[in-house]
Amino acid sequence: MARHLITSALPYINGIKHLGNMVGSMLPADVYSRYLRQRGHDVLYICATDEHGTPAELAAKEAGLSVAEFCAQAHDAQKAVYDGFELAFDYFGRSSSQQNVEITQHFARKLKENGFIEERAIRQVYSPVDGRFLPDRYVEGTCPHCGYDKARGDQCENCTRVLDPTDLIEPRSAISGSTELEVRETKHLFLLQSKLQHEVEAWIDAVSEKWPHLSSSIARKWLTEGLHDRAITRDLDWGVPVPADTWPELAAEGKVFYVWFDAPIAYIGATKEWADAAPDGERRDWKSWWYGADDVTYTEFMAKDNVPFHTVMFPATELGVREPWKKVDFVKGFNWLTYYGGKFSTSQKRGVFTDAALEILPADYWRYFLIANAPESDDSSFTWEHFTATVNKDLADTLGNFVNRVLSFSRKRFGDDVPAGRAAGEVEAKLGEEIARLLAEYEEHMEALQFRKAAAALRALWSAGNSYLEEKAPWLEIKTDPDGAALTLRTAMNLIHLYAVISEPFIPATAAAMRGAFALESDTATWVTAEQAKALDAVPAGTAFTVPPVLFAKITEEDLESYRERFGGAPDA
């Protein structure tokens, strides 16, 4: 049994996330976590809401709430959606927690002690209309690199280039919209990344060989361009305060740490939250997962715009602390999911957001489709037509119909117990070999975090059952060979049970319903061995069973039209 630490990029507190956010981090992390748990590994899956930074302040102001109230409400709203998607976090914390405040301040003190943080006077954008210095995200304008006219002062979300507010063309205040901006002098703390460049390079050389090309190429692009010293404090009311015992002047001025300094540290903070939230009598050792954790394999999941911070900035921070904090072993980066080739947009009411998705269909429909079409090698596009075709073909026809017709036919002809029939023959042996082969393929792709390939292998496993059923044709067999038909149905029921176990990472609610169809004395979702896959005998003759309700309802043309109307279709539609 191995120890696996898994984190997915922290969803920002500002608003419910769309399907692209879900498939780019949290959902694949959940699928992988579930798979590893079934294989018997010790898994800790940690996530949290990312609550600091200017968008939280702006959203709270718009909602007429204090930032603390806004974040508390938004955290609960997001958690409810993730529960609806059955994301099995071990803990879903908050970057504003006291645990994260303490650990972030500890990191900052250590970095200063080791000569990697220094105080510098800088010239910063000041808005006379707003009466304050504007942190980078409070400044908007046109990106000098790609011309995107809604770039923020810290990063252009269109081309992902990191920016300073003074880089922007025609800058304006995100608070008031004023273009009457000045540049004044103020003091901030800088993380001296330039002094850590060679250490970060050496670390990436040592660990990135097995990373996806997307993750390693982004990291190396940053290193090639050279690591620059970055300001890690901001002029905000909300954030992790600069500790007064170390920087009294800056603390007195109300400086807080930059959200991208404290957000990755929040993985550690949320793990301590998990430990502190342990029930009475249970001891959870959070440090064993993070400090000197040589026996832990740490895997991160994120979209490509988050990759630079996790592969360069946070490792530089950890290296500079000069303590044995666990650094990531594998970074699973994703491209973007688009909506008919364009961006999801709340303001333009284009695209599917996760709360609305759950209003119209159960989570398993979305979980399967998103993972089967995960944007791994390049961006992928969500269309209602593709979604409908996938649900109807893979889920309703290939899996759902197989389960329903096997159980319904067996009950009609043999009653409410699994029929016995004769011993397995040559066709069943051949089927067992095929199932074992496909299962090994599925496992190989899951171990490699190749989710689209894993989904294809899972689909092939479901299809193998249908091919077996068509070959044996028990509806004809029963007329001349009832024992042969009973064997066919018993074998097919064992396939249903096997599918329930191996499909659990993708479609957990459906998998539970499939397993629940059989009245087995002791039944767990423990993974299937190759021998068990070949034998197909986990559900013996005489086992009582029930026919579950339809697992997946087909999406009709009327449904499809209503979804297009509600969420928007192709841009030219």
C-alpha positions in Angstrom: 0.0 0.0 0.0 1.4 3.4 -1.1 0.6 6.8 0.3 -0.8 9.3 -2.3 -1.4 13.0 -1.6 -3.7 14.5 -4.2 -4.6 18.2 -4.7 -6.6 20.0 -7.3 -6.2 23.7 -8.1 -8.2 25.7 -5.6 -11.4 27.0 -7.2 -11.6 30.8 -6.8 -14.3 31.9 -4.4 -15.9 34.3 -6.8 -18.9 32.5 -8.2 -20.0 29.0 -9.2 -17.6 27.3 -11.6 -18.4 26.1 -15.1 -17.8 22.7 -16.6 -14.3 23.6 -17.8 -13.2 24.3 -14.2 -14.6 21.0 -13.1 -12.9 18.9 -15.8 -9.6 20.8 -15.5 -8.9 20.0 -11.9 -11.3 18.7 -9.4 -13.1 15.9 -11.3 -10.0 14.1 -12.7 -8.4 14.4 -9.2 -11.6 12.7 -7.7 -11.6 9.9 -10.4 -7.9 9.2 -9.7 -8.4 9.3 -5.9 -11.3 6.9 -6.1 -9.3 4.5 -8.2 -6.3 4.5 -5.9 -8.6 4.0 -2.8 -10.2 1.0 -4.6 -6.7 -0.4 -5.2 -6.1 -0.3 -1.5 -3.8 2.7 -1.3 -3.7 5.3 1.5 -5.1 8.4 -0.2 -5.5 12.0 1.0 -7.4 14.3 -1.4 -7.3 17.9 -0.3 -8.8 21.0 -1.9 -10.1 24.4 -0.6 -11.7 27.6 -1.8 -9.1 30.3 -2.9 -10.5 33.3 -1.0 -8.0 36.1 -1.2 -7.3 38.7 -3.8 -9.2 41.5 -5.4 -12.1 39.7 -7.2 -13.3 38.6 -3.8 -13.3 42.1 -2.5 -15.1 43.4 -5.6 -17.7 40.7 -5.6 -18.4 41.3 -1.9 -18.8 45.0 -2.5 -21.3 44.2 -5.3 -23.2 41.8 -3.1 -23.3 44.4 -0.3 -21.5 42.0 2.1 -18.3 42.1 4.1 -15.6 40.1 2.4 -15.7 37.5 5.2 -19.5 37.0 4.9 -19.3 36.8 1.2 -16.5 34.2 1.2 -18.3 32.1 3.9 -21.5 32.0 1.9 -19.7 31.4 -1.4 -17.6 28.5 0.1 -20.8 26.8 1.3 -22.4 27.3 -2.1 -19.4 25.8 -4.0 -19.1 22.9 -1.5 -22.8 22.0 -2.1 -22.2 21.8 -5.9 -19.1 19.6 -5.4 -21.1 17.4 -3.1 -23.7 17.1 -5.9 -20.9 16.0 -8.2 -19.9 13.4 -5.6 -16.3 14.8 -5.3 -14.9 12.7 -2.5 -12.5 15.2 -0.9 -11.0 14.1 2.3 -11.2 17.7 3.2 -12.4 20.9 1.4 -11.0 23.8 3.3 -10.5 27.6 3.0 -7.4 29.6 2.2 -8.7 32.2 4.7 -8.4 29.7 7.6 -6.3 30.5 10.6 -4.2 27.4 9.8 -3.2 28.8 6.4 -2.5 32.2 7.9 -0.1 30.7 10.4 1.7 28.5 7.8 1.9 31.2 5.2 3.5 33.6 7.8 5.9 30.9 8.8 7.0 30.4 5.2 7.5 34.2 4.8 9.6 34.4 8.0 11.8 31.5 6.9 12.3 33.0 3.4 13.4 36.3 4.9 15.7 34.5 7.4 17.3 32.7 4.4 17.7 35.8 2.3 15.0 35.2 -0.2 12.6 38.0 0.7 13.5 41.6 0.8 11.7 44.9 1.2 11.8 47.2 -1.8 10.4 50.6 -2.7 8.4 50.4 -5.9 6.3 52.7 -8.0 2.7 51.5 -8.0 -0.5 52.6 -9.6 -2.6 55.0 -7.4 -6.1 56.1 -8.1 -7.0 59.5 -6.8 -10.7 58.8 -7.6 -10.6 55.7 -5.4 -8.2 57.2 -2.9 -6.0 54.1 -2.7 -3.1 52.2 -4.3 -4.5 49.7 -6.7 -3.3 46.1 -6.4 -2.5 44.5 -9.8 -6.0 42.9 -10.2 -7.6 46.2 -9.6 -6.0 47.5 -12.7 -7.4 46.4 -16.1 -6.4 47.3 -19.6 -5.1 45.9 -22.9 -2.4 43.2 -22.9 0.8 44.4 -24.6 1.5 40.9 -25.9 -1.8 39.7 -27.4 -4.0 42.8 -27.5 -6.7 41.3 -25.2 -8.6 44.3 -23.9 -9.7 42.9 -20.5 -6.3 41.8 -19.2 -5.6 42.2 -15.5 -2.6 43.8 -14.0 -1.2 40.4 -12.8 -1.9 38.1 -15.7 -3.6 38.1 -19.1 -6.1 35.3 -19.0 -6.1 35.2 -22.8 -2.4 34.5 -23.5 -1.5 33.6 -19.8 1.5 36.0 -19.8 2.4 37.3 -16.3 2.1 41.1 -16.2 2.6 44.1 -14.0 -0.1 46.8 -13.9 2.3 49.3 -15.6 2.6 47.0 -18.6 -1.0 47.4 -19.5 -2.0 49.7 -22.4 -4.8 52.2 -21.5 -5.1 51.0 -17.9 -8.2 51.7 -15.8 -9.4 51.1 -12.2 -11.4 48.0 -11.8 -13.2 49.7 -8.9 -14.4 53.0 -10.5 -13.3 52.5 -14.1 -11.3 55.7 -13.8 -8.4 56.2 -16.3 -7.0 59.1 -14.2 -4.3 56.9 -12.6 -1.0 58.0 -11.1 2.2 56.1 -10.3 3.4 56.7 -6.7 6.1 55.1 -4.5 5.3 52.5 -1.9 7.0 49.6 -0.2 6.4 45.8 -0.8 8.0 42.5 -0.1 9.7 40.7 -3.0 10.4 37.0 -3.3 13.8 36.7 -4.8 13.1 34.0 -7.4 16.1 35.0 -9.4 18.3 33.6 -6.6 16.5 30.3 -6.7 16.4 29.8 -10.5 19.2 27.2 -10.6 17.6 25.2 -7.7 14.2 25.2 -9.4 15.8 24.1 -12.7 17.6 21.3 -11.0 14.4 20.2 -9.3 12.4 20.3 -12.5 15.2 18.3 -14.3 14.9 15.6 -11.6 11.1 15.3 -11.4 9.5 16.4 -14.7 10.5 13.6 -17.0 7.2 11.8 -16.6 5.0 14.9 -16.5 2.6 15.5 -19.5 4.2 17.6 -22.2 1.8 20.4 -21.4 3.1 20.7 -17.8 6.8 20.4 -18.4 6.8 22.7 -21.4 5.1 25.5 -19.5 7.5 25.1 -16.6 10.6 25.1 -18.9 9.2 28.1 -20.9 9.2 30.1 -17.7 12.7 29.0 -16.8 14.0 29.8 -20.2 12.6 33.3 -19.9 14.3 33.6 -16.5 12.7 33.8 -13.0 12.2 37.4 -11.9 11.9 38.7 -8.4 8.1 39.1 -7.7 6.3 41.4 -5.3 4.4 39.1 -2.9 2.4 41.7 -0.9 -0.6 43.8 -1.9 -2.6 46.8 -0.6 -5.8 45.1 0.3 -8.1 44.8 3.3 -8.6 41.0 2.9 -5.7 38.5 3.0 -3.0 36.9 5.1 -1.5 39.8 7.0 2.2 40.5 6.8 3.4 39.5 10.4 4.1 42.6 12.6 6.9 40.8 14.4 8.9 40.6 11.2 7.8 43.6 9.2 6.3 46.1 11.6 6.0 49.0 9.1 4.4 47.1 6.4 2.0 45.4 8.9 1.1 48.9 10.2 0.2 49.9 6.7 -2.1 46.9 6.4 -0.2 45.0 3.7 -1.3 41.4 3.0 0.4 38.6 1.1 -0.4 38.2 -2.6 -3.0 35.6 -3.2 -0.6 33.6 -5.4 1.8 33.4 -2.5 -0.6 32.0 0.1 -2.9 30.0 -2.2 -0.6 27.0 -2.9 0.4 27.0 0.8 -3.3 26.6 1.5 -3.0 22.9 0.4 -0.9 22.5 3.5 -3.2 24.7 5.5 -6.3 22.7 4.5 -4.5 19.5 5.5 -4.0 21.0 8.9 -7.7 22.0 8.9 -8.5 18.3 8.2 -6.3 17.2 11.1 -7.8 19.8 13.5 -11.3 18.7 12.4 -10.7 15.1 13.4 -13.5 13.5 15.5 -12.9 13.0 19.2 -10.6 10.0 19.7 -9.2 10.1 16.2 -5.7 11.4 15.6 -4.7 12.8 12.2 -1.1 13.5 11.5 -1.1 16.3 8.9 2.6 16.8 9.0 3.4 13.3 7.9 1.9 14.1 4.5 3.9 17.3 4.0 7.0 17.5 6.1 9.8 15.0 5.4 7.2 12.9 3.6 9.5 10.8 1.5 7.1 7.9 1.4 4.3 10.1 -0.2 3.6 10.5 -3.9 2.2 13.9 -4.5 0.0 14.5 -7.6 -1.5 17.9 -8.5 -4.3 18.5 -11.0 -4.9 21.9 -12.7 -5.7 23.8 -15.9 -2.8 25.1 -17.9 -3.1 28.7 -16.6 -2.3 27.5 -13.1 0.7 25.4 -14.2 3.4 28.1 -13.9 2.6 28.9 -10.3 2.7 25.3 -9.2 5.7 24.2 -11.2 7.9 27.3 -10.6 6.7 29.8 -8.1 5.5 27.5 -5.3 8.5 25.1 -5.7 10.8 28.1 -5.5 9.0 29.1 -2.3 9.4 25.6 -0.8 13.0 25.4 -1.8 13.7 28.8 -0.2 12.2 27.9 3.1 15.0 25.4 3.6 12.8 22.9 5.3 11.7 19.5 4.0 8.3 20.4 2.7 6.8 17.9 0.2 7.1 19.1 -3.4 4.9 17.8 -6.2 5.9 14.6 -7.9 3.5 14.7 -10.9 1.7 17.7 -12.3 -1.3 16.7 -14.4 -2.0 19.8 -16.5 -5.1 20.2 -18.7 -6.0 22.4 -21.6 -9.3 24.3 -21.7 -12.8 23.0 -22.3 -14.5 25.5 -24.6 -18.2 26.0 -25.3 -18.8 25.5 -29.0 -15.2 26.7 -29.5 -15.7 29.9 -27.5 -15.4 30.9 -23.8 -17.9 30.1 -21.1 -19.4 33.4 -20.1 -21.7 34.2 -17.2 -22.5 37.7 -18.4 -23.4 36.5 -21.9 -25.2 33.4 -20.6 -23.2 31.1 -22.7 -22.1 27.7 -21.4 -23.0 25.3 -18.7 -22.1 26.1 -15.1 -21.9 23.3 -12.5 -25.0 24.2 -10.5 -27.2 24.4 -13.6 -25.7 21.1 -14.9 -27.0 19.3 -11.8 -30.4 20.9 -12.2 -31.0 19.1 -15.5 -29.2 15.8 -15.2 -27.6 13.6 -12.5 -23.9 14.0 -11.8 -22.9 10.7 -13.5 -23.9 11.9 -16.9 -21.6 14.9 -16.6 -18.8 13.0 -14.9 -18.5 10.4 -17.6 -18.8 12.8 -20.5 -16.3 15.3 -19.1 -13.6 12.6 -18.3 -14.2 10.8 -21.6 -13.6 14.1 -23.4 -11.0 15.6 -21.1 -8.9 18.4 -22.7 -5.6 16.5 -22.2 -3.6 16.9 -25.5 -5.4 20.1 -26.7 -8.4 22.2 -26.0 -11.7 20.4 -26.5 -15.1 21.8 -27.2 -18.4 21.1 -25.4 -21.4 20.9 -27.7 -24.9 19.7 -26.8 -24.9 17.5 -29.8 -21.7 15.7 -28.7 -22.9 15.4 -25.2 -26.2 13.9 -26.3 -24.6 11.4 -28.6 -22.1 10.3 -25.9 -24.8 9.9 -23.2 -27.2 8.0 -25.5 -24.6 5.7 -27.0 -22.2 5.0 -24.2 -24.3 5.4 -21.0 -27.9 4.6 -22.1 -27.3 2.0 -24.9 -24.0 0.3 -24.1 -24.1 0.2 -20.2 -27.7 1.0 -19.1 -29.5 -1.2 -21.6 -27.1 -4.1 -20.9 -27.9 -4.0 -17.2 -31.6 -3.6 -17.7 -32.2 -6.3 -20.3 -30.1 -8.9 -18.6 -31.7 -8.5 -15.2 -35.2 -8.0 -16.6 -35.0 -11.1 -18.8 -33.5 -13.3 -16.1 -36.2 -12.3 -13.6 -38.9 -13.0 -16.2 -37.6 -16.4 -17.1 -35.8 -17.6 -14.0 -37.2 -15.6 -11.1 -35.6 -13.3 -8.5 -32.3 -15.3 -8.0 -29.3 -15.6 -10.2 -29.8 -18.8 -12.2 -27.3 -21.7 -12.1 -27.3 -23.4 -15.5 -24.4 -25.4 -16.7 -20.7 -24.7 -16.0 -18.9 -22.1 -17.9 -17.7 -23.2 -21.4 -15.3 -22.1 -24.1 -17.2 -18.9 -24.9 -17.1 -17.8 -21.3 -13.4 -18.6 -21.0 -12.7 -16.5 -24.1 -14.8 -13.7 -22.6 -12.9 -13.9 -19.3 -9.6 -13.5 -21.2 -10.9 -10.5 -23.1 -12.2 -8.9 -19.9 -8.9 -9.4 -18.1 -7.0 -7.9 -21.1 -9.2 -4.9 -21.3 -9.1 -4.4 -17.5 -5.3 -4.4 -17.7 -5.5 -1.8 -20.4 -7.9 0.3 -18.3 -5.6 0.0 -15.3 -2.5 1.0 -17.3 -4.2 4.2 -18.5 -5.5 5.1 -15.0 -2.0 4.6 -13.6 -0.6 6.9 -16.3 -3.4 9.5 -15.7 -4.5 9.2 -19.3 -8.2 9.8 -18.7 -9.6 9.8 -22.2 -7.8 6.5 -22.9 -9.0 5.1 -19.6 -12.6 6.0 -20.5 -12.2 4.3 -23.9 -11.0 1.2 -22.2 -13.9 1.3 -19.8 -16.3 1.7 -22.8 -14.7 -1.3 -24.4 -15.3 -3.4 -21.3 -19.0 -2.5 -21.4 -19.1 -3.3 -25.1 -17.6 -6.7 -24.5 -20.6 -7.6 -22.4 -22.9 -6.6 -25.2 -20.9 -8.6 -27.8 -21.1 -11.7 -25.5 -24.9 -11.3 -25.1 -25.4 -10.9 -28.9 -23.2 -14.0 -29.5 -25.0 -16.2 -27.0 -28.5 -14.7 -27.6 -30.2 -16.1 -24.5 -33.6 -15.0 -25.8 -33.2 -17.7 -28.4 -31.1 -20.0 -26.4 -33.8 -20.5 -23.8 -36.1 -22.1 -26.3 -33.8 -25.1 -26.9 -31.2 -24.9 -24.1 -32.5 -23.4 -20.8 -29.3 -24.4 -18.9 -27.2 -22.6 -21.5 -29.4 -19.5 -21.3 -29.1 -19.6 -17.5 -25.3 -19.8 -17.8 -25.3 -16.8 -20.2 -27.4 -14.7 -17.8 -25.3 -15.7 -14.8 -22.2 -14.7 -16.6 -23.8 -11.4 -17.7 -24.8 -10.7 -14.2 -21.2 -11.2 -13.1 -20.2 -8.7 -15.8 -22.7 -6.2 -14.3 -21.1 -6.6 -10.9 -17.6 -6.2 -12.4 -18.7 -3.1 -14.2 -20.1 -1.7 -11.0 -16.7 -2.0 -9.3 -14.5 -0.8 -12.1 -16.9 2.1 -13.2 -17.0 3.5 -9.7 -14.3 6.2 -10.2 -16.2 7.5 -13.2 -19.9 7.1 -12.2 -20.1 6.4 -8.5 -23.9 6.7 -8.0 -24.6 4.4 -10.9 -22.0 2.0 -9.7 -23.6 1.8 -6.3 -27.0 1.1 -7.9 -25.5 -1.7 -9.9 -23.7 -3.3 -7.0 -26.9 -2.8 -4.9 -28.9 -5.0 -7.3 -27.3 -8.1 -5.9 -27.9 -9.3 -2.3 -24.4 -10.4 -1.6 -23.5 -10.9 2.1 -20.2 -9.1 1.9 -19.8 -6.7 -1.0 -17.3 -3.9 -1.3 -15.9 -1.8 -4.2 -12.5 -3.4 -3.8 -10.8 -3.6 -7.2 -11.0 -6.7 -9.4 -8.0 -8.9 -9.9 -7.1 -10.4 -13.3 -8.1 -13.8 -11.9 -11.4 -12.6 -10.8 -12.0 -10.9 -14.2 -11.3 -14.2 -15.9 -13.4 -16.3 -13.6 -16.5 -14.0 -13.5 -17.9 -15.7 -10.5 -18.2 -13.0 -7.8 -22.0 -13.4 -7.9 -22.8 -17.1 -7.4 -26.0 -18.8 -8.5 -28.8 -18.4 -6.0 -28.0 -14.8 -5.1 -31.1 -12.7 -4.9 -31.2 -9.7 -7.2 -33.5 -6.8 -8.0 -33.9 -4.8 -11.2 -32.8 -1.2 -10.6 -34.7 1.7 -12.2 -33.4 2.8 -15.6 -29.8 3.8 -15.0 -29.5 6.4 -17.8 -32.5 8.0 -19.6 -31.8 8.9 -23.2 -31.7 12.6 -24.1 -34.4 13.4 -26.6 -34.5 15.9 -29.5 -36.9 18.0 -27.4 -34.4 17.9 -24.5 -31.6 18.9 -26.8 -33.5 21.8 -28.1 -34.4 23.1 -24.7 -30.7 22.9 -23.5 -29.6 24.9 -26.6 -32.3 27.5 -25.9 -31.4 27.8 -22.2 -27.6 27.7 -22.4 -26.9 28.9 -25.9 -25.8 26.9 -28.9 -23.2 27.4 -31.5 -22.1 31.1 -31.9 -23.8 31.3 -35.3 -26.9 29.5 -34.2 
